C-alpha cells in the first residue's frame, strides 16, 4: 500500500511535467498493486488521453504568454540574497532565488547551490508534514530532495508516516477495518500527525473505530435476523472491542450470546 501511494504521487508529478507515458505505466502498476486504489482509474484515463495527445503530430499555434521579468543582477548578488534566505531558513523564498541563480549561471557555486537546494527541500518537506498538515506537498519536497541526495533516516521516516496517513485516509468511509489498521500504526508513533484540516491520526483512529463498531452492530443484527446467532455474537464482541457498546445494545449482545450457546448458528 505504501508503494502504491508513492508511485501514485510520482505519477502526478510525471503528468505535471508532461511525462505522460511514464505516468501511465506508474498508474497501471498502482492498479496492479491495488485494483480499488481511489482515483487511479480516472488518472489512468487522464494519462492515456495525455499520451494520445502527446503522440499527435505537432500543430503550430501562436501562444501569447507573459514575458519573464529580466533579472539584471549578477550571479554574485543573487547568490548573496540566496545565502540570506538560507541563513534565515526562509525556504519558500530561497528555492525560487536558487532557480534564478541557475538560470543566470548554471555553474555558479554548483556544489553549494545543490546543497542549499537539498536542505531547503528537505527541511520544507519535513515542516510541511510535521507542522503544516501539508502531507502531499511535503512528500513531493522530500522526493525532490532525494533526487539530489539520499534522505536522512528522520526525513525518510516522516515521509513514510505521511504516506501511511494518506493510505489510511484513502480507505475512509470505504473500508473501516483497513482505515483502523493504518491509523493504529500511525497513532502509535505519531499521534498528532494531521492533514490540512488538522484532523490528527489519533482522532481519525478513534472515529474510525467508532464508525466500524456501528457497522459491525448493524451487520450483527442482520445476521441475527437469519438466526446466525454465533456470527452475530462475534460481531458484537468485535464492535465492543473497538468502541464500548451502549447499554441497550449490550443487552442485545448478551441475548445473542445466550442464543448462540443454546442453538448455535441455525
Rosetta blueprint (number, residue, H / E / L):
1 X L
2 X H
3 X H
4 X H
5 X H
6 X H
7 X H
8 X H
9 X H
10 X H
11 X H
12 X H
13 X H
14 X H
15 X H
16 X H
17 X L
18 X L
19 X L
20 X H
21 X H
22 X H
23 X H
24 X H
25 X H
26 X H
27 X H
28 X H
29 X H
30 X H
31 X H
32 X H
33 X H
34 X L
35 X L
36 X L
37 X L
38 X L
39 X L
40 X H
41 X H
42 X H
43 X H
44 X H
45 X H
46 X H
47 X H
48 X H
49 X H
50 X H
51 X H
52 X H
53 X H
54 X H
55 X L
56 X L
57 X L
58 X L
59 X L
60 X L
61 X L
62 X L
63 X L
64 X L
65 X L
66 X L
67 X L
68 X L
69 X L
70 X L
71 X L
72 X L
73 X L
74 X L
75 X H
76 X H
77 X H
78 X H
79 X H
80 X H
81 X H
82 X H
83 X H
84 X H
85 X H
86 X H
87 X H
88 X L
89 X L
90 X L
91 X H
92 X H
93 X H
94 X H
95 X H
96 X H
97 X H
98 X H
99 X H
100 X H
101 X H
102 X H
103 X H
104 X H
105 X L
106 X L
107 X L
108 X L
109 X L
110 X H
111 X H
112 X H
113 X H
114 X H
115 X H
116 X H
117 X H
118 X H
119 X H
120 X H
121 X H
122 X H
123 X H
124 X H
125 X H
126 X H
127 X H
128 X H
129 X H
130 X H
131 X L
132 X L
133 X L
134 X L
135 X H
136 X H
137 X H
138 X H
139 X H
140 X H
141 X H
142 X H
143 X H
144 X H
145 X H
146 X H
147 X H
148 X H
149 X L
150 X L
151 X L
152 X L
153 X H
154 X H
155 X H
156 X H
157 X H
158 X H
159 X H
160 X H
161 X H
162 X H
163 X H
164 X H
165 X H
166 X H
167 X H
168 X H
169 X H
170 X H
171 X L
172 X L
173 X L
174 X L
175 X L
176 X H
177 X H
178 X H
179 X H
180 X H
181 X H
182 X H
183 X H
184 X H
185 X H
186 X H
187 X H
188 X H
189 X H
190 X L
191 X L
192 X L
193 X L
194 X E
195 X L
196 X L
197 X L
198 X L
199 X L
200 X E
201 X H
202 X H
203 X H
204 X H
205 X H
206 X H
207 X H
208 X H
209 X H
210 X H
211 X H
212 X H
213 X H
214 X H
215 X H
216 X H
217 X H
218 X H
219 X H
220 X H
221 X H
222 X H
223 X H
224 X H
225 X H
226 X L
227 X L
228 X E
229 X H
230 X H
231 X H
232 X H
233 X H
234 X H
235 X H
236 X H
237 X H
238 X H
239 X H
240 X H
241 X H
242 X H
243 X L
244 X L
245 X L
246 X L
247 X H
248 X H
249 X H
250 X H
251 X H
252 X H
253 X H
254 X H
255 X H
256 X H
257 X H
258 X H
259 X H
260 X H
261 X H
262 X H
263 X H
264 X L
265 X E
266 X L
